[in-house]
Amino acid sequence: MSQDRETLIRVARIAAGSPGLSVWAGDPPVQLHARWVVVSICRDASGKPPQYGVYFLDDSGSIRVARFYESARIALDQAQSMAGTTHLDWLAGEFELPNDGHLDPTEFSRYFAG
């Protein structure tokens, strides 16, 4: 039996010396701070086209903001727009998330070469 899968495909780390990335989200919008921006591909077991997730995480891996898009290009463009990241900031790799979907930077960061 096939299962839904989510795989991280791009990671950008906000520099440790910086104050962190400010992201506005919610209704009304509130300012959140993030240290990581990650992009994932979400494959549905039913065979529907994949979705691409953009997550903004704090140091512990807690999701501060999550958005989903229909293509990798749109997801990367949106992440760049929200975070100011460029294609040079992204580290490429593949890390399949565990079934609980937990995003732990200490686990996934070693799978991305810089």
C-alpha positions as CSV (number, residue, x, y, z in Angstrom):
1,M,0.0,0.0,0.0
2,S,1.5,3.4,-1.0
3,Q,1.6,6.3,1.4
4,D,1.7,10.1,1.1
5,R,5.4,11.2,1.2
6,E,7.0,14.6,1.8
7,T,10.6,15.2,0.9
8,L,12.7,18.3,1.6
9,I,14.4,19.4,-1.6
10,R,15.9,22.8,-0.7
11,V,17.1,24.4,2.5
12,A,18.3,28.0,3.2
13,R,19.7,28.8,6.7
14,I,19.4,32.4,7.9
15,A,22.9,33.5,9.1
16,A,23.5,32.9,12.8
17,G,24.9,36.4,13.3
18,S,21.7,38.0,11.9
19,P,18.6,38.8,14.0
20,G,16.7,36.2,12.0
21,L,14.1,36.5,9.3
22,S,10.9,38.4,10.1
23,V,7.9,36.9,8.4
24,W,4.4,38.4,8.7
25,A,1.5,35.8,8.8
26,G,-1.9,35.3,10.2
27,D,-5.1,37.4,10.4
28,P,-4.3,40.0,11.7
29,P,-0.7,39.7,10.5
30,V,1.8,39.2,13.3
31,Q,5.6,39.2,13.0
32,L,7.3,35.8,13.4
33,H,11.0,35.1,13.5
34,A,12.6,32.3,11.5
35,R,16.1,30.8,11.1
36,W,15.4,28.3,8.3
37,V,13.4,28.3,5.0
38,V,12.8,24.9,3.5
39,V,11.0,23.7,0.4
40,S,9.5,20.3,0.1
41,I,7.7,18.2,-2.5
42,C,4.5,16.5,-1.2
43,R,3.5,13.4,-3.1
44,D,0.0,12.1,-2.7
45,A,-0.6,8.4,-2.6
46,S,-3.6,8.8,-4.8
47,G,-1.5,9.9,-7.7
48,K,-2.6,13.5,-7.8
49,P,0.0,16.1,-8.9
50,P,2.5,16.9,-6.2
51,Q,2.4,20.1,-4.1
52,Y,5.4,22.1,-3.0
53,G,5.6,23.4,0.5
54,V,7.5,26.4,1.8
55,Y,8.2,26.3,5.6
56,F,9.7,29.0,7.8
57,L,11.2,27.4,10.9
58,D,12.7,28.6,14.1
59,D,15.9,27.2,15.6
60,S,14.2,24.2,17.1
61,G,12.4,23.3,13.8
62,S,9.0,24.6,14.9
63,I,7.0,25.7,11.9
64,R,6.3,29.4,12.0
65,V,4.7,29.7,8.6
66,A,3.7,27.1,5.9
67,R,2.5,27.7,2.4
68,F,1.8,25.3,-0.5
69,Y,2.1,25.8,-4.2
70,E,1.6,23.8,-7.5
71,S,5.2,23.9,-8.8
72,A,8.7,24.0,-7.4
73,R,9.4,27.2,-9.4
74,I,6.5,29.0,-7.8
75,A,7.5,27.7,-4.3
76,L,11.1,28.9,-4.7
77,D,9.9,32.3,-6.1
78,Q,7.5,32.8,-3.2
79,A,10.2,31.8,-0.7
80,Q,12.6,34.3,-2.4
81,S,9.9,37.0,-2.2
82,M,9.1,36.4,1.4
83,A,12.6,35.7,2.7
84,G,14.9,37.5,0.3
85,T,16.7,34.3,-0.5
86,T,18.2,33.8,-4.0
87,H,19.0,30.7,-5.9
88,L,22.6,31.0,-4.6
89,D,21.3,30.7,-1.0
90,W,19.6,27.4,-1.5
91,L,21.3,24.1,-0.6
92,A,19.9,21.2,-2.7
93,G,19.4,17.7,-1.4
94,E,16.8,15.2,-0.5
95,F,15.6,14.3,3.0
96,E,12.4,12.2,3.4
97,L,10.4,13.4,6.4
98,P,9.4,10.8,9.0
99,N,5.7,9.8,9.2
100,D,5.2,12.3,12.0
101,G,6.3,15.1,9.7
102,H,8.7,16.6,12.3
103,L,11.2,19.1,10.8
104,D,14.3,18.8,13.0
105,P,17.2,20.9,11.7
106,T,19.8,18.7,13.4
107,E,18.5,15.8,11.4
108,F,17.9,17.3,8.0
109,S,20.7,19.8,7.8
110,R,23.4,17.2,7.3
111,Y,21.7,15.9,4.1
112,F,22.3,19.2,2.3
113,A,25.8,20.0,1.0
114,G,26.9,23.6,0.8
